[in-house]
């Protein structure tokens, strides 16, 4: 392989295990094995965290919670997703696991019952530090206030996401006032924000889809804009970057004139 002129980063949004779209996961893992990234970032909601769902409890969906165990969900996710991903990553590939609002449900449990501290958190149950993953929670709570967890990929700011309104890309880039990429909404949307003080200056906000099933049972057949996709970022030494978002159709996508998936 010739000397690389840009750092290669892969963004994996919203797997929502155990509701992952298996053909899409297989295609992306096949791509990662070929691409040999320098860095891989789980962009939040890699786990659905059903057993910790406050929504199901508050709505009285106790049948859905039947036989669900937080500990077992961590074990299964580690076996079915995290360990498989680790086996195909290059030896020196940096690993970042960013929490989403679903992983944050574990911390909300601790907020309601402090006796659970140290027992239900993702970074502890998945042994992320020992497995050489950097953990970035969705929210950091200190002194009655909270801060969104973000990560820099060159000049691009990545995080799980915050807004779900119709024009969430415009909302997100406007609030952060810099170029951003995120998941959370499960769709693909991009917005460019210009600046009056410098006509040549602009920022972009882009959601990059999801890797979960587009029609899980809990959606009850409702129409949605969910799109199976992920992010590929080339970052040059000066921090400038190019972000590509391959859309996965029926378990296949094309990148660099090569088809991934479907085997």
C-alpha positions as CSV (number, residue, x, y, z in Angstrom):
1,X,0.0,0.0,0.0
2,X,1.3,3.4,-0.9
3,X,1.9,6.0,1.8
4,X,-1.4,7.5,2.8
5,X,-2.0,11.2,2.1
6,X,-5.0,11.4,4.4
7,X,-6.2,9.7,7.6
8,X,-9.0,7.3,7.2
9,X,-11.9,7.4,9.6
10,X,-15.1,5.3,9.6
11,X,-18.3,6.5,11.4
12,X,-20.8,3.9,12.4
13,X,-24.2,5.4,13.4
14,X,-27.1,3.9,15.3
15,X,-26.7,0.1,15.2
16,X,-29.4,-0.3,17.9
17,X,-28.4,-3.9,18.7
18,X,-30.2,-6.3,18.8
19,X,-32.3,-4.5,16.1
20,X,-29.3,-4.1,13.7
21,X,-29.8,-4.6,10.0
22,X,-27.7,-7.6,9.6
23,X,-27.0,-7.3,5.8
24,X,-25.9,-3.7,6.3
25,X,-23.6,-4.7,9.2
26,X,-22.0,-7.5,7.1
27,X,-21.5,-5.1,4.2
28,X,-19.9,-2.4,6.4
29,X,-17.7,-4.9,8.2
30,X,-16.5,-6.3,4.8
31,X,-15.7,-2.7,3.8
32,X,-13.7,-2.0,7.0
33,X,-11.6,-5.2,6.5
34,X,-10.8,-3.9,3.0
35,X,-10.4,-0.2,3.9
36,X,-8.1,-0.7,6.9
37,X,-9.1,2.6,8.7
38,X,-6.9,4.5,11.0
39,X,-9.9,5.2,13.3
40,X,-13.4,3.8,13.9
41,X,-16.0,5.7,15.8
42,X,-19.3,4.2,17.0
43,X,-21.5,7.2,16.8
44,X,-24.0,6.4,19.6
45,X,-27.0,4.1,20.0
46,X,-24.8,1.1,19.1
47,X,-27.0,-0.7,21.7
48,X,-30.7,-0.2,21.9
49,X,-30.6,-0.8,25.7
50,X,-34.1,-2.2,25.8
51,X,-33.8,-3.5,29.3
52,X,-33.0,0.0,30.6
53,X,-35.7,1.8,28.7
54,X,-37.6,4.2,30.8
55,X,-40.1,4.8,27.9
56,X,-41.3,1.2,28.0
57,X,-41.6,1.3,31.8
58,X,-43.4,4.6,31.8
59,X,-45.9,3.4,29.1
60,X,-46.5,0.2,31.0
61,X,-45.0,-2.0,28.3
62,X,-44.0,-4.7,30.7
63,X,-44.5,-7.5,28.3
64,X,-41.8,-6.0,26.0
65,X,-39.5,-5.9,29.1
66,X,-40.2,-9.5,30.0
67,X,-37.0,-11.6,30.2
68,X,-34.9,-8.5,29.3
69,X,-31.7,-8.2,31.3
70,X,-29.2,-5.4,31.1
71,X,-26.2,-7.6,31.8
72,X,-27.2,-10.1,29.1
73,X,-27.6,-7.3,26.5
74,X,-24.0,-6.2,27.1
75,X,-22.8,-9.8,26.8
76,X,-24.7,-10.4,23.6
77,X,-23.6,-7.0,22.0
78,X,-20.0,-7.8,22.9
79,X,-20.1,-11.2,21.2
80,X,-22.2,-10.2,18.1
81,X,-20.9,-6.8,17.3
82,X,-18.0,-5.4,19.3
83,X,-15.7,-8.5,19.3
84,X,-16.4,-9.1,15.6
85,X,-15.5,-5.5,14.8
86,X,-12.3,-5.7,16.9
87,X,-11.1,-8.7,15.0
88,X,-11.2,-6.9,11.6
89,X,-9.6,-3.6,12.8
90,X,-5.9,-2.9,12.0
91,X,-3.6,-3.3,15.0
92,X,-3.1,0.5,15.4
93,X,-6.6,1.6,14.6
94,X,-7.9,4.0,17.1
95,X,-11.3,3.0,18.6
96,X,-13.9,5.5,19.9
97,X,-17.3,4.5,21.4
98,X,-19.5,7.6,21.7
99,X,-22.7,7.1,23.7
100,X,-26.1,8.0,22.4
101,X,-29.4,8.7,24.2
102,X,-30.1,5.0,24.4
103,X,-26.8,4.3,26.2
104,X,-27.6,7.2,28.4
105,X,-30.6,5.3,29.8
106,X,-28.1,3.4,32.0
107,X,-27.0,6.7,33.6
108,X,-30.6,7.7,34.0
109,X,-31.1,4.5,36.0
110,X,-28.2,5.6,38.3
111,X,-29.7,9.0,38.6
112,X,-33.0,7.4,39.9
113,X,-31.2,4.8,42.0
114,X,-27.6,5.7,42.9
115,X,-27.2,2.2,44.4
116,X,-26.7,1.0,40.8
117,X,-23.6,3.1,40.2
118,X,-20.8,1.0,38.8
119,X,-23.2,-1.9,37.9
120,X,-25.1,-0.8,34.7
121,X,-22.9,1.7,32.8
122,X,-21.7,0.7,29.3
123,X,-18.0,1.5,29.7
124,X,-17.9,-0.7,32.8
125,X,-19.9,-3.7,31.5
126,X,-18.2,-3.7,28.1
127,X,-14.7,-3.3,29.7
128,X,-14.0,-0.5,27.1
129,X,-10.8,0.8,28.7
130,X,-9.2,-2.7,28.8
131,X,-10.3,-3.3,25.2
132,X,-8.6,0.0,24.2
133,X,-11.8,1.9,23.4
134,X,-12.1,5.6,24.3
135,X,-15.5,6.1,25.8
136,X,-17.4,9.4,25.3
137,X,-20.8,9.6,27.0
138,X,-23.7,11.3,25.3
139,X,-24.0,13.7,28.2
140,X,-21.7,14.6,31.0
141,X,-23.5,15.7,34.1
142,X,-21.8,18.0,36.6
143,X,-23.2,20.3,39.2
144,X,-26.8,20.2,38.0
145,X,-25.8,20.9,34.4
146,X,-24.9,18.7,31.4
147,X,-22.6,18.9,28.4
148,X,-22.9,17.1,25.1
149,X,-20.1,14.6,24.3
150,X,-18.3,15.6,21.1
151,X,-15.2,14.4,19.2
152,X,-13.0,16.1,16.6
153,X,-12.1,14.5,13.3
154,X,-9.9,17.1,11.8
155,X,-12.1,20.2,11.4
156,X,-15.3,18.0,11.5
157,X,-17.1,17.8,14.8
158,X,-18.9,14.4,15.3
159,X,-21.4,13.3,18.0
160,X,-24.5,11.3,18.3
161,X,-27.0,14.0,17.7
162,X,-29.6,16.1,19.6
163,X,-32.4,17.3,17.4
164,X,-35.2,15.4,15.6
165,X,-37.2,18.1,14.0
166,X,-37.9,18.2,10.3
167,X,-34.9,20.4,9.5
168,X,-32.5,19.0,12.1
169,X,-29.4,19.5,10.0
170,X,-30.0,23.3,9.8
171,X,-30.8,23.3,13.6
172,X,-27.7,21.4,14.5
173,X,-25.2,23.3,12.4
174,X,-26.8,26.6,13.6
175,X,-26.5,25.6,17.2
176,X,-22.9,24.4,17.0
177,X,-21.7,26.9,14.5
178,X,-19.2,24.6,12.9
179,X,-19.3,21.6,10.5
180,X,-20.9,18.6,12.1
181,X,-21.8,15.0,11.4
182,X,-24.1,12.9,13.5
183,X,-26.6,10.1,13.7
184,X,-29.7,10.0,16.0
185,X,-32.3,10.8,13.4
186,X,-31.7,7.6,11.3
187,X,-32.1,9.6,8.0
188,X,-29.8,11.5,5.7
189,X,-29.9,15.2,5.6
190,X,-27.4,18.0,4.9
191,X,-27.6,21.8,5.3
192,X,-25.0,24.4,4.5
193,X,-24.8,27.6,6.6
194,X,-23.2,30.7,5.2
195,X,-21.7,33.6,7.1
196,X,-22.2,37.3,6.4
197,X,-18.9,38.4,7.7
198,X,-17.0,36.1,5.2
199,X,-18.9,35.2,2.0
200,X,-16.5,32.4,1.3
201,X,-16.9,30.8,4.7
202,X,-19.5,28.1,5.4
203,X,-20.3,25.2,7.7
204,X,-22.2,22.0,6.9
205,X,-24.4,19.9,9.1
206,X,-25.1,16.3,8.0
207,X,-26.9,13.3,9.4
208,X,-25.5,10.0,8.1
209,X,-28.3,7.5,8.5
210,X,-28.3,4.3,10.6
211,X,-27.3,0.7,10.6
212,X,-30.4,-0.6,12.3
213,X,-33.5,-2.2,10.8
214,X,-35.7,0.4,9.1
215,X,-38.9,-1.2,10.1
216,X,-38.5,-2.8,13.6
217,X,-41.6,-4.3,15.3
218,X,-41.9,-1.3,17.7
219,X,-42.5,1.1,14.7
220,X,-45.7,-0.8,14.0
221,X,-45.3,-0.4,10.2
222,X,-45.2,3.4,10.3
223,X,-43.6,5.2,7.4
224,X,-40.3,6.9,8.1
225,X,-37.2,8.4,6.4
226,X,-34.8,5.9,7.9
227,X,-31.8,5.1,5.6
228,X,-29.1,2.5,6.1
229,X,-25.8,4.3,5.6
230,X,-22.6,5.2,7.4
231,X,-19.7,7.7,7.1
232,X,-16.3,7.6,5.5
233,X,-14.0,10.5,6.3
234,X,-10.6,11.3,4.7
235,X,-8.8,13.9,6.9
236,X,-5.7,15.7,5.6
237,X,-2.9,17.0,7.7
238,X,-4.3,20.6,7.7
239,X,-7.6,19.2,9.2
240,X,-9.6,19.7,6.1
241,X,-11.7,16.6,5.2
242,X,-14.0,14.9,2.8
243,X,-17.0,13.1,4.1
244,X,-18.7,10.3,2.1
245,X,-22.0,8.7,3.1
246,X,-22.6,5.5,1.1
247,X,-26.3,4.5,1.1
248,X,-26.7,0.7,1.6
249,X,-29.5,-0.8,-0.5
250,X,-30.6,-4.3,0.1
251,X,-27.3,-5.0,1.9
252,X,-25.0,-3.6,-0.8
253,X,-23.2,-0.4,-1.6
254,X,-20.4,0.7,-3.9
255,X,-17.3,2.6,-3.0
256,X,-14.1,3.1,-5.1
257,X,-15.8,1.1,-7.9
258,X,-16.0,-2.0,-5.6
259,X,-19.2,-3.6,-4.4
260,X,-19.5,-4.5,-0.7
261,X,-22.1,-6.8,0.8
262,X,-24.4,-9.5,-0.6
263,X,-22.1,-12.4,0.0
